[in-house]
Amino acid sequence: MGSPAFALPSLRLLDEDFDVIGVVTQPDKPAGRGKQIKQSAVKVFSLSQNLFIMQPRRLKDQEFIENLRKLNPDVIVVAAFGQILPQAVLDLPEMGCINVHASLLPRWRGAAPIQAAILHGDQQTGVTIMKMDAGIDTGTILSQKEVDIFIDDTSDSLSKRLAELGANLLVKVLPKYVRGDIQTQVQDDDFATYAIMIKKEDGLLNFQLTAKEIERKIRAYYPWPGAYTYFWEKLLKIHSAHISLSIGLKSGQRGVIEKKPVIGTKDGTIVLDEVQLAGKKSMKGEDFLMGARNWTLS
């Protein structure tokens, strides 16, 4: 069970080493400006491998549960599926449901652990292979692996590393788990933190925050929902930026440093390295500035 690109490495390795009898992924949905119907990354791969695919709108639908029961899976592996599994699904496979989660549980349970780790300035994160229960990422831990968060990591770059890390750990752990050779570890709820679901409007930048907080937000929200501000009532996405300790600008005030656009924060300035104005292509900050001669006007 999986949907976005994060789930692909796990599915690929499972398909190589195990008997994948079925794939469950999110229904096709409209995306982009043209609202063209888009298939999940997992569905595209599954079609290429002639894997049996199911796309239920609700996992509680009795017809889906009956079809899943007919497959008689020994174990269900879940990686960024996008829906909460009801108890009827959790109880269905003989060996239970195993999740590939992109954090070192119990830190960052929930929907957006990768973004949360970057937003909060964590220096390390990792992946957890866990047996799922009725709670949100509260099940027993089978194995974990840690990885450093680089100073220029975005949620995109970190997600790709964690997806590969999780897939490799999964295929090592799964045979041991099936044989009963793994000592599981109960999570300590006292150390639990929660990564809430991200909304599109969360990308709006508040320049009353510190430069570090804003820079982390830009990296955490790339590529989605994208960090943004407004320039003369037009949405301006900020794809990448760095901090300058130069002072003299008030919070939210626009300026120029070394031919690049900058915006003042609570304690410094944010230099805009790559931006995208609504209706335009993404471009370097200095190129944007050439066409935005009124940048410093307020």
C-alpha positions in Angstrom: 0.0 0.0 0.0 1.5 3.3 -1.1 1.0 6.2 -3.4 3.7 8.9 -3.9 7.3 8.6 -5.1 8.5 7.9 -1.5 6.9 4.4 -1.8 8.6 3.4 -5.0 11.9 2.2 -3.8 10.2 -0.1 -1.3 7.8 -1.5 -3.9 10.7 -2.0 -6.4 12.7 -4.1 -3.9 9.7 -6.0 -2.7 8.9 -6.9 -6.3 12.4 -8.1 -6.9 12.7 -10.3 -3.7 9.2 -11.2 -2.7 5.8 -12.3 -4.2 3.8 -9.0 -4.5 0.3 -10.3 -5.0 -1.4 -6.9 -5.1 -0.9 -3.2 -4.8 -3.3 -0.7 -3.2 -2.9 2.9 -4.1 -4.9 6.1 -4.1 -7.5 6.8 -6.8 -6.5 8.8 -9.8 -7.2 12.5 -9.3 -7.0 15.8 -11.2 -3.8 17.7 -10.8 -2.1 20.8 -12.1 -3.5 23.8 -13.8 -5.3 21.8 -16.5 -6.8 19.4 -13.9 -5.6 16.5 -15.9 -6.3 13.1 -14.3 -3.0 11.9 -12.8 -2.1 8.4 -11.6 0.0 7.9 -8.5 3.7 7.1 -8.9 3.0 3.6 -7.4 0.3 2.9 -10.0 2.5 3.9 -12.9 5.2 1.5 -11.7 2.7 -1.2 -10.9 1.2 -1.0 -14.4 4.7 -1.3 -15.9 5.3 -4.5 -13.9 1.8 -6.0 -14.5 1.0 -6.0 -10.8 -2.6 -6.4 -9.7 -3.9 -2.9 -8.6 -6.7 -1.8 -6.3 -7.7 1.9 -5.8 -10.4 2.1 -3.2 -11.8 5.5 -2.3 -12.3 4.3 1.3 -10.5 1.5 2.9 -13.6 0.7 5.0 -15.7 -0.2 1.9 -16.8 -3.8 2.4 -16.2 -4.7 -1.3 -12.6 -3.6 -1.0 -12.0 -5.5 2.2 -13.6 -8.7 0.7 -11.3 -8.4 -2.4 -8.3 -7.9 -0.2 -9.3 -11.0 1.9 -9.5 -13.1 -1.3 -5.8 -12.2 -2.0 -4.9 -13.8 1.4 -1.8 -11.8 2.0 0.8 -13.0 4.5 1.8 -9.4 5.3 0.8 -5.9 4.1 3.6 -3.4 3.7 2.6 0.3 3.9 4.7 3.3 2.7 3.1 6.7 2.5 -0.3 5.4 1.4 -2.3 8.4 2.3 -5.3 6.8 4.2 -5.6 5.5 7.8 -6.0 1.7 7.8 -9.1 0.5 9.6 -8.9 -2.3 12.1 -10.5 -4.7 9.6 -7.5 -4.2 7.3 -4.9 -4.3 10.1 -6.2 -7.6 11.3 -6.5 -9.2 7.8 -3.0 -10.5 7.0 -1.6 -13.3 9.2 1.6 -11.4 9.9 0.0 -8.0 10.2 0.8 -4.7 8.5 4.3 -3.3 8.4 4.9 0.4 7.9 8.0 2.3 6.5 7.9 5.6 8.4 10.1 8.5 7.6 11.3 9.5 11.1 12.9 8.0 14.2 9.8 7.1 16.1 8.4 8.2 18.5 9.7 11.5 17.2 7.5 12.9 14.4 4.5 10.6 14.4 2.0 11.8 11.8 1.5 13.0 8.3 4.5 15.2 7.6 7.6 13.9 9.5 10.2 15.0 6.9 9.0 18.6 6.8 8.7 18.6 10.6 12.3 17.5 11.0 13.6 20.3 8.8 11.3 22.9 10.2 12.5 22.2 13.8 16.2 22.2 12.9 16.8 18.6 13.6 20.3 17.5 12.8 19.4 13.8 12.3 16.3 11.9 11.3 15.9 8.4 9.8 13.4 5.7 9.0 11.5 3.3 11.2 10.1 -0.1 10.2 7.2 -0.8 12.5 4.2 -3.1 13.0 1.1 -1.0 12.7 -1.7 -0.8 15.3 -4.8 1.3 15.6 -2.9 4.4 16.7 -1.2 7.0 14.5 2.4 5.6 14.2 2.3 4.1 17.7 3.1 0.5 16.8 6.1 -1.6 18.0 9.4 -0.8 16.3 11.1 -3.6 14.3 14.2 -1.6 13.2 15.5 1.9 12.7 18.3 3.6 10.8 19.5 7.2 11.3 20.7 9.7 8.7 22.1 13.2 8.9 20.1 16.2 7.7 22.3 18.4 5.5 22.2 22.2 5.9 20.8 22.5 2.3 18.3 19.6 2.5 14.8 20.2 1.2 11.9 17.9 1.9 12.4 16.7 -1.7 16.1 15.8 -1.3 15.7 14.3 2.2 12.6 12.3 1.1 14.6 10.7 -1.7 17.3 9.6 0.7 14.9 8.3 3.3 12.9 6.4 0.7 16.0 4.5 -0.4 17.1 4.0 3.2 13.7 2.7 4.2 13.4 0.3 1.2 16.8 -1.3 1.9 16.1 -1.6 5.6 12.6 -3.1 4.9 13.9 -6.0 2.7 16.5 -6.8 5.3 14.0 -6.8 8.2 11.1 -8.5 6.6 12.5 -12.0 6.3 13.7 -11.9 9.9 10.3 -10.6 11.1 8.5 -13.4 9.3 10.8 -16.0 10.9 10.2 -14.4 14.3 13.9 -13.4 14.7 13.3 -9.8 15.6 13.0 -8.4 19.1 10.4 -5.6 18.8 10.6 -2.4 20.8 7.6 -0.6 22.4 7.6 3.1 21.7 8.0 5.5 24.7 5.0 7.8 24.4 6.7 10.3 26.7 9.1 11.2 23.9 6.5 11.4 21.2 6.2 14.5 19.0 3.6 15.0 16.2 4.0 16.2 12.6 0.6 17.7 11.6 -0.7 17.6 8.1 0.5 20.5 5.9 -2.0 22.8 4.2 -1.3 24.9 1.1 -1.7 28.1 3.1 1.1 27.1 5.5 3.6 28.2 2.8 2.9 31.9 3.3 6.0 33.4 4.9 5.8 35.6 8.0 8.9 37.9 8.0 8.4 38.7 11.7 10.0 35.3 12.3 13.8 34.8 12.6 15.9 34.3 9.4 16.6 30.7 10.5 13.0 29.9 10.9 12.1 31.3 7.5 15.1 29.6 5.7 14.0 26.3 7.2 10.4 26.8 6.2 11.6 27.5 2.6 13.5 24.2 2.5 10.8 22.2 4.4 8.1 23.3 2.0 9.9 22.6 -1.2 8.5 21.4 -3.5 5.0 21.4 -1.8 3.2 23.5 -0.8 6.0 25.9 -1.6 7.1 28.9 0.5 5.7 32.2 -0.9 5.1 35.9 -0.3 3.5 38.6 -2.4 5.1 41.1 -4.7 2.7 43.8 -5.8 -0.3 41.5 -5.2 1.3 38.7 -7.2 2.2 35.5 -5.6 6.0 35.0 -5.5 7.2 31.5 -4.7 10.7 31.2 -3.1 12.3 27.9 -4.1 15.6 28.5 -2.5 17.3 31.1 -0.3 20.0 31.7 2.2 20.6 33.8 5.3 22.6 37.1 5.3 23.4 38.7 8.7 23.3 42.1 7.1 21.0 44.4 9.0 19.2 47.6 8.2 16.0 46.2 6.8 12.9 46.0 8.8 10.9 42.8 8.9 9.3 42.3 5.5 11.2 45.2 3.9 12.6 44.5 0.5 16.2 45.3 -0.6 19.1 44.3 -2.8 22.4 42.7 -1.7 25.1 41.8 -4.4 22.5 42.1 -7.1 20.1 39.7 -5.5 16.7 40.4 -3.9 16.5 40.2 -0.2 13.8 40.6 2.5 14.3 41.7 6.0 13.4 39.4 9.0 13.3 39.7 12.7 17.1 39.3 13.0 18.7 39.4 9.5 17.9 39.1 5.9 16.8 36.3 3.6 18.6 36.3 0.2 16.3 34.9 -2.6 18.4 32.6 -4.7 15.6 31.1 -6.9 12.1 32.5 -7.2 9.0 32.1 -9.4 6.5 34.9 -9.9 2.9 33.8 -10.6 2.5 32.9 -14.3 6.3 32.9 -14.9 9.0 30.3 -15.0 11.4 29.7 -12.1 14.5 31.9 -12.3 17.6 32.9 -10.4 17.1 35.8 -8.0 19.3 38.2 -9.9 17.4 37.4 -13.2 14.1 38.1 -11.4 15.5 41.5 -10.2 16.3 42.6 -13.7 12.6 42.6 -14.5 11.5 43.8 -11.1 12.9 47.3 -11.1 10.4 48.4 -8.5 11.4 45.7 -6.1 12.6 48.1 -3.4 9.5 50.3 -3.5 6.8 49.7 -1.0 
